[in-house]
Amino acid sequence: MKKETLRKYFVFHLVLWPLAFSILLFVFTKGAYPVKIDYIYTLVFLIFMAVPAVLNFHILIPLLLKKEKYTYYFIGLVGIGLSFGVFIKNFFVDVIDIIFPNYFFISYISGNGFYLVFSIFLLSSTLLKLAQDWFYFNRNQNEILRLKNQHIETQLSALRSQINPHFLFNALNVIYSMALENKENITSAIIELSDILRYVIYDTDTERVKLKDEIELIKNYINFQKHRINTDIDLEIQVENQNFKIYPMLLLPLVENAYKYGSSNTQAFPISIKINQNSTGFEFRIGNNKINSSATLEKNSSGIGLETLKNNLNIVYDEKHTFEIINSDDHFSVKLSIFNEQNK
């Protein structure tokens, strides 16, 4: 038995039997205060009643009740109760007289009163046992849930902290080239890059962000990429609620992929982005023709990686989303749908 199980076992019995002894002693005492014979009678009576109780705790409850075999459990409990009840009622006084021949014992309870005491004890001890099991089960479940949530938060924090180093490398090269050429729009490029980094580093450290902020991030990213290559972007946005909440940094990795595999320093193909949000939920579509048809888009080198993004979605949205990929020889597209949830 594990250490925790042993401790639970001893704590339960340390509470049950002194409590039961105290209650029975109060019931059996006829005078103002209990005397020695009352203590003896109560102790032996409790030992007799402990047998069916222990059988109930260690056989009936774990083998029948906890396995949802309620009918068999009820039959077993009634069977044990009646068997020991009849035995104790008919033979208890004889047995105690044999054990303590120097004392004169009479039945402290008689008739239906005996069965009532026996039934109350058996039922009360059962309820106490179930209450204890529920308490430990609930505590263990809460601990498991706490550790699971902690693990999930660690995963999500790690995912949020990642940004494509390839993008940063290209971004710095773009600004460096613009500075060498003394281009007038270098200031706007620096501002756009700083807005992207500020949002990624500071504004995404939260459970949900507004959809309008994610859209603004995508626009800044697109505008900055224009300084590198003039890719045609078909951006279509239909949003009913700008404050609709989504998990941060879900969309940018998909836009990064489109630029990575749909453009180069010498040529570019149109990139199509459609964002739709209404009462039924949120939908994001993005597609691009592939310059390098042999590129493997599932590798983690693409942003935080599509596989990592899938894991992120499974953690955050579980069964409340769909993520579809169409990967042909010359075209790649993704459709992300998030069903409505209770937004905070």
C-alpha positions as a Python dict, from the first residue, in 0.01 Angstrom:
ca = {
    (1, 'M'): (0, 0, 0),
    (2, 'K'): (120, 349, -73),
    (3, 'K'): (209, 583, 209),
    (4, 'E'): (-89, 807, 130),
    (5, 'T'): (-326, 508, 133),
    (6, 'L'): (-194, 392, 471),
    (7, 'R'): (-232, 737, 618),
    (8, 'K'): (-588, 763, 486),
    (9, 'Y'): (-667, 419, 629),
    (10, 'F'): (-540, 500, 978),
    (11, 'V'): (-701, 844, 988),
    (12, 'F'): (-1039, 698, 898),
    (13, 'H'): (-1033, 426, 1162),
    (14, 'L'): (-884, 662, 1420),
    (15, 'V'): (-1192, 881, 1377),
    (16, 'L'): (-1459, 612, 1329),
    (17, 'W'): (-1411, 378, 1622),
    (18, 'P'): (-1361, 628, 1907),
    (19, 'L'): (-1661, 820, 1773),
    (20, 'A'): (-1874, 505, 1750),
    (21, 'F'): (-1764, 395, 2099),
    (22, 'S'): (-1859, 732, 2247),
    (23, 'I'): (-2204, 731, 2085),
    (24, 'L'): (-2280, 370, 2184),
    (25, 'L'): (-2159, 430, 2539),
    (26, 'F'): (-2401, 721, 2565),
    (27, 'V'): (-2683, 501, 2432),
    (28, 'F'): (-2607, 207, 2665),
    (29, 'T'): (-2547, 404, 2985),
    (30, 'K'): (-2852, 382, 3210),
    (31, 'G'): (-2730, 592, 3499),
    (32, 'A'): (-2613, 949, 3519),
    (33, 'Y'): (-2256, 842, 3442),
    (34, 'P'): (-2117, 528, 3274),
    (35, 'V'): (-1970, 260, 3501),
    (36, 'K'): (-1715, -13, 3432),
    (37, 'I'): (-1969, -267, 3310),
    (38, 'D'): (-2103, -11, 3061),
    (39, 'Y'): (-1756, 33, 2912),
    (40, 'I'): (-1705, -344, 2884),
    (41, 'Y'): (-2045, -405, 2727),
    (42, 'T'): (-1998, -118, 2475),
    (43, 'L'): (-1647, -228, 2377),
    (44, 'V'): (-1745, -591, 2311),
    (45, 'F'): (-2061, -485, 2129),
    (46, 'L'): (-1855, -255, 1907),
    (47, 'I'): (-1608, -536, 1829),
    (48, 'F'): (-1896, -756, 1714),
    (49, 'M'): (-2035, -478, 1495),
    (50, 'A'): (-1689, -402, 1353),
    (51, 'V'): (-1686, -732, 1163),
    (52, 'P'): (-1968, -653, 914),
    (53, 'A'): (-1847, -290, 893),
    (54, 'V'): (-1495, -395, 792),
    (55, 'L'): (-1633, -645, 540),
    (56, 'N'): (-1839, -362, 396),
    (57, 'F'): (-1538, -126, 378),
    (58, 'H'): (-1292, -365, 218),
    (59, 'I'): (-1508, -601, 10),
    (60, 'L'): (-1854, -465, -73),
    (61, 'I'): (-1763, -100, -136),
    (62, 'P'): (-1448, -152, -352),
    (63, 'L'): (-1573, -460, -540),
    (64, 'L'): (-1938, -366, -591),
    (65, 'L'): (-2032, -7, -504),
    (66, 'K'): (-1732, 163, -669),
    (67, 'K'): (-1784, -48, -979),
    (68, 'E'): (-2146, 73, -997),
    (69, 'K'): (-2295, -269, -923),
    (70, 'Y'): (-2555, -109, -701),
    (71, 'T'): (-2805, -395, -690),
    (72, 'Y'): (-2542, -649, -587),
    (73, 'Y'): (-2403, -405, -331),
    (74, 'F'): (-2745, -349, -176),
    (75, 'I'): (-2808, -724, -161),
    (76, 'G'): (-2465, -784, -6),
    (77, 'L'): (-2506, -507, 251),
    (78, 'V'): (-2851, -630, 356),
    (79, 'G'): (-2722, -989, 367),
    (80, 'I'): (-2428, -904, 590),
    (81, 'G'): (-2644, -681, 807),
    (82, 'L'): (-2911, -944, 865),
    (83, 'S'): (-2664, -1229, 920),
    (84, 'F'): (-2457, -1049, 1182),
    (85, 'G'): (-2761, -876, 1325),
    (86, 'V'): (-2938, -1205, 1400),
    (87, 'F'): (-2617, -1356, 1535),
    (88, 'I'): (-2541, -1066, 1767),
    (89, 'K'): (-2901, -1038, 1889),
    (90, 'N'): (-2926, -1408, 1977),
    (91, 'F'): (-2575, -1488, 2099),
    (92, 'F'): (-2411, -1164, 2210),
    (93, 'V'): (-2515, -1186, 2577),
    (94, 'D'): (-2409, -1553, 2593),
    (95, 'V'): (-2069, -1476, 2445),
    (96, 'I'): (-2000, -1181, 2672),
    (97, 'D'): (-2102, -1384, 2976),
    (98, 'I'): (-1843, -1647, 2880),
    (99, 'I'): (-1572, -1384, 2829),
    (100, 'F'): (-1651, -1198, 3154),
    (101, 'P'): (-1799, -1459, 3395),
    (102, 'N'): (-1759, -1231, 3698),
    (103, 'Y'): (-2007, -976, 3561),
    (104, 'F'): (-2381, -1003, 3524),
    (105, 'F'): (-2491, -869, 3185),
    (106, 'I'): (-2840, -800, 3065),
    (107, 'S'): (-2935, -682, 2718),
    (108, 'Y'): (-2907, -303, 2708),
    (109, 'I'): (-3142, -290, 2409),
    (110, 'S'): (-3414, -525, 2302),
    (111, 'G'): (-3648, -604, 2014),
    (112, 'N'): (-3654, -363, 1722),
    (113, 'G'): (-3430, -120, 1910),
    (114, 'F'): (-3136, -354, 1859),
    (115, 'Y'): (-3186, -371, 1482),
    (116, 'L'): (-3233, 4, 1471),
    (117, 'V'): (-2896, 65, 1643),
    (118, 'F'): (-2722, -192, 1425),
    (119, 'S'): (-2872, -47, 1102),
    (120, 'I'): (-2787, 311, 1197),
    (121, 'F'): (-2427, 213, 1274),
    (122, 'L'): (-2382, 22, 947),
    (123, 'L'): (-2534, 297, 735),
    (124, 'S'): (-2354, 579, 918),
    (125, 'S'): (-2016, 409, 889),
    (126, 'T'): (-2080, 349, 518),
    (127, 'L'): (-2163, 716, 462),
    (128, 'L'): (-1857, 821, 657),
    (129, 'K'): (-1640, 592, 447),
    (130, 'L'): (-1787, 725, 122),
    (131, 'A'): (-1743, 1082, 244),
    (132, 'Q'): (-1378, 1015, 317),
    (133, 'D'): (-1323, 853, -22),
    (134, 'W'): (-1495, 1146, -193),
    (135, 'F'): (-1280, 1395, -2),
    (136, 'Y'): (-954, 1228, -106),
    (137, 'F'): (-1075, 1169, -459),
    (138, 'N'): (-1181, 1533, -496),
    (139, 'R'): (-851, 1653, -352),
    (140, 'N'): (-652, 1430, -586),
    (141, 'Q'): (-858, 1541, -886),
    (142, 'N'): (-800, 1906, -795),
    (143, 'E'): (-427, 1841, -767),
    (144, 'I'): (-424, 1662, -1103),
    (145, 'L'): (-620, 1949, -1258),
    (146, 'R'): (-384, 2205, -1104),
    (147, 'L'): (-78, 2025, -1242),
    (148, 'K'): (-245, 1985, -1580),
    (149, 'N'): (-332, 2355, -1598),
    (150, 'Q'): (20, 2443, -1488),
    (151, 'H'): (160, 2222, -1763),
    (152, 'I'): (-71, 2377, -2021),
    (153, 'E'): (22, 2729, -1911),
    (154, 'T'): (390, 2639, -1944),
    (155, 'Q'): (330, 2507, -2295),
    (156, 'L'): (130, 2812, -2399),
    (157, 'S'): (387, 3052, -2254),
    (158, 'A'): (659, 2876, -2450),
    (159, 'L'): (452, 2895, -2768),
    (160, 'R'): (371, 3263, -2717),
    (161, 'S'): (736, 3351, -2664),
    (162, 'Q'): (842, 3219, -3004),
    (163, 'I'): (877, 3431, -3317),
    (164, 'N'): (1037, 3331, -3643),
    (165, 'P'): (1410, 3420, -3620),
    (166, 'H'): (1422, 3406, -4002),
    (167, 'F'): (1174, 3695, -4012),
    (168, 'L'): (1382, 3899, -3766),
    (169, 'F'): (1698, 3833, -3966),
    (170, 'N'): (1530, 3946, -4290),
    (171, 'A'): (1371, 4244, -4116),
    (172, 'L'): (1707, 4373, -3992),
    (173, 'N'): (1860, 4318, -4337),
    (174, 'V'): (1575, 4514, -4497),
    (175, 'I'): (1622, 4808, -4261),
    (176, 'Y'): (2001, 4792, -4308),
    (177, 'S'): (1962, 4800, -4688),
    (178, 'M'): (1716, 5089, -4667),
    (179, 'A'): (1957, 5281, -4445),
    (180, 'L'): (2242, 5231, -4692),
    (181, 'E'): (2021, 5358, -4975),
    (182, 'N'): (1891, 5647, -4764),
    (183, 'K'): (1533, 5560, -4847),
    (184, 'E'): (1275, 5800, -4711),
    (185, 'N'): (1038, 5532, -4584),
    (186, 'I'): (1295, 5376, -4351),
    (187, 'T'): (1125, 5552, -4059),
    (188, 'S'): (790, 5389, -4130),
    (189, 'A'): (961, 5050, -4168),
    (190, 'I'): (1124, 5084, -3826),
    (191, 'I'): (791, 5185, -3672),
    (192, 'E'): (613, 4890, -3833),
    (193, 'L'): (879, 4649, -3707),
    (194, 'S'): (870, 4797, -3357),
    (195, 'D'): (488, 4766, -3351),
    (196, 'I'): (519, 4399, -3447),
    (197, 'L'): (781, 4328, -3181),
    (198, 'R'): (596, 4526, -2913),
    (199, 'Y'): (279, 4331, -2975),
    (200, 'V'): (455, 3993, -2985),
    (201, 'I'): (668, 4056, -2675),
    (202, 'Y'): (432, 4252, -2451),
    (203, 'D'): (70, 4250, -2568),
    (204, 'T'): (29, 3873, -2613),
    (205, 'D'): (100, 3781, -2251),
    (206, 'T'): (-267, 3723, -2182),
    (207, 'E'): (-525, 3447, -2222),
    (208, 'R'): (-717, 3619, -2503),
    (209, 'V'): (-669, 3926, -2721),
    (210, 'K'): (-909, 4129, -2930),
    (211, 'L'): (-945, 4021, -3290),
    (212, 'K'): (-882, 4378, -3409),
    (213, 'D'): (-535, 4365, -3249),
    (214, 'E'): (-449, 4042, -3431),
    (215, 'I'): (-570, 4197, -3758),
    (216, 'E'): (-358, 4506, -3692),
    (217, 'L'): (-56, 4280, -3636),
    (218, 'I'): (-116, 4111, -3972),
    (219, 'K'): (-148, 4448, -4147),
    (220, 'N'): (177, 4572, -3993),
    (221, 'Y'): (347, 4251, -4100),
    (222, 'I'): (217, 4286, -4457),
    (223, 'N'): (321, 4652, -4476),
    (224, 'F'): (668, 4571, -4353),
    (225, 'Q'): (708, 4285, -4602),
    (226, 'K'): (637, 4533, -4884),
    (227, 'H'): (977, 4687, -4812),
    (228, 'R'): (1134, 4350, -4896),
    (229, 'I'): (921, 4237, -5191),
    (230, 'N'): (607, 4371, -5347),
    (231, 'T'): (379, 4068, -5314),
    (232, 'D'): (17, 4113, -5417),
    (233, 'I'): (-208, 4061, -5116),
    (234, 'D'): (-578, 3992, -5148),
    (235, 'L'): (-691, 4085, -4795),
    (236, 'E'): (-1062, 4050, -4727),
    (237, 'I'): (-1194, 4129, -4378),
    (238, 'Q'): (-1554, 4089, -4264),
    (239, 'V'): (-1582, 4126, -3888),
    (240, 'E'): (-1902, 4190, -3696),
    (241, 'N'): (-1740, 4227, -3355),
    (242, 'Q'): (-1394, 4387, -3345),
    (243, 'N'): (-1366, 4293, -2976),
    (244, 'F'): (-1413, 3923, -3044),
    (245, 'K'): (-1152, 3742, -2833),
    (246, 'I'): (-910, 3482, -2968),
    (247, 'Y'): (-589, 3327, -2846),
    (248, 'P'): (-291, 3551, -2936),
    (249, 'M'): (-44, 3475, -3216),
    (250, 'L'): (-260, 3215, -3390),
    (251, 'L'): (-265, 3386, -3729),
    (252, 'L'): (81, 3536, -3779),
    (253, 'P'): (261, 3199, -3823),
    (254, 'L'): (24, 3118, -4111),
    (255, 'V'): (96, 3454, -4277),
    (256, 'E'): (469, 3395, -4227),
    (257, 'N'): (439, 3060, -4405),
    (258, 'A'): (259, 3221, -4698),
    (259, 'Y'): (539, 3472, -4745),
    (260, 'K'): (811, 3216, -4691),
    (261, 'Y'): (684, 2974, -4954),
    (262, 'G'): (494, 3213, -5178),
    (263, 'S'): (761, 3474, -5239),
    (264, 'S'): (1134, 3522, -5279),
    (265, 'N'): (1369, 3810, -5344),
    (266, 'T'): (1304, 3795, -5719),
    (267, 'Q'): (946, 3685, -5766),
    (268, 'A'): (617, 3661, -5584),
    (269, 'F'): (273, 3514, -5632),
    (270, 'P'): (-49, 3656, -5492),
    (271, 'I'): (-135, 3570, -5132),
    (272, 'S'): (-502, 3548, -5043),
    (273, 'I'): (-618, 3616, -4686),
    (274, 'K'): (-983, 3610, -4578),
    (275, 'I'): (-1094, 3688, -4224),
    (276, 'N'): (-1456, 3638, -4126),
    (277, 'Q'): (-1623, 3671, -3787),
    (278, 'N'): (-1992, 3656, -3709),
    (279, 'S'): (-2235, 3515, -3455),
    (280, 'T'): (-2139, 3156, -3540),
    (281, 'G'): (-1768, 3200, -3480),
    (282, 'F'): (-1443, 3294, -3652),
    (283, 'E'): (-1286, 3178, -3978),
    (284, 'F'): (-941, 3247, -4121),
    (285, 'R'): (-838, 3139, -4471),
    (286, 'I'): (-500, 3190, -4632),
    (287, 'G'): (-357, 3054, -4954),
    (288, 'N'): (-53, 3101, -5174),
    (289, 'N'): (109, 2953, -5481),
    (290, 'K'): (436, 2780, -5401),
    (291, 'I'): (758, 2893, -5563),
    (292, 'N'): (936, 2587, -5425),
    (293, 'S'): (689, 2302, -5476),
    (294, 'S'): (917, 2058, -5294),
    (295, 'A'): (917, 2261, -4973),
    (296, 'T'): (783, 2081, -4672),
    (297, 'L'): (551, 2313, -4488),
    (298, 'E'): (514, 2092, -4184),
    (299, 'K'): (868, 2153, -4063),
    (300, 'N'): (918, 2357, -3750),
    (301, 'S'): (1144, 2596, -3941),
    (302, 'S'): (832, 2778, -4061),
    (303, 'G'): (749, 3018, -3783),
    (304, 'I'): (652, 2823, -3475),
    (305, 'G'): (567, 2539, -3716),
    (306, 'L'): (230, 2413, -3828),
    (307, 'E'): (253, 2108, -3604),
    (308, 'T'): (324, 2332, -3306),
    (309, 'L'): (34, 2552, -3407),
    (310, 'K'): (-193, 2247, -3421),
    (311, 'N'): (-85, 2151, -3069),
    (312, 'N'): (-154, 2505, -2956),
    (313, 'L'): (-505, 2491, -3099),
    (314, 'N'): (-572, 2153, -2939),
    (315, 'I'): (-473, 2291, -2600),
    (316, 'V'): (-668, 2615, -2622),
    (317, 'Y'): (-976, 2520, -2821),
    (318, 'D'): (-986, 2141, -2790),
    (319, 'E'): (-1295, 2031, -2987),
    (320, 'K'): (-1411, 2387, -3058),
    (321, 'H'): (-1211, 2432, -3375),
    (322, 'T'): (-1119, 2281, -3713),
    (323, 'F'): (-783, 2315, -3888),
    (324, 'E'): (-773, 2213, -4255),
    (325, 'I'): (-466, 2204, -4480),
    (326, 'I'): (-466, 2168, -4859),
    (327, 'N'): (-115, 2105, -4992),
    (328, 'S'): (-85, 2046, -5364),
    (329, 'D'): (219, 2064, -5593),
    (330, 'D'): (183, 2435, -5665),
    (331, 'H'): (-62, 2568, -5407),
    (332, 'F'): (-92, 2568, -5031),
    (333, 'S'): (-389, 2684, -4825),
    (334, 'V'): (-512, 2668, -4466),
    (335, 'K'): (-858, 2711, -4321),
    (336, 'L'): (-891, 2772, -3947),
    (337, 'S'): (-1239, 2781, -3793),
    (338, 'I'): (-1312, 2858, -3429),
    (339, 'F'): (-1661, 2795, -3301),
    (340, 'N'): (-1823, 3042, -3068),
    (341, 'E'): (-1725, 3008, -2702),
    (342, 'Q'): (-1799, 3211, -2393),
    (343, 'N'): (-1562, 3503, -2433),
    (344, 'K'): (-1433, 3673, -2125),
}
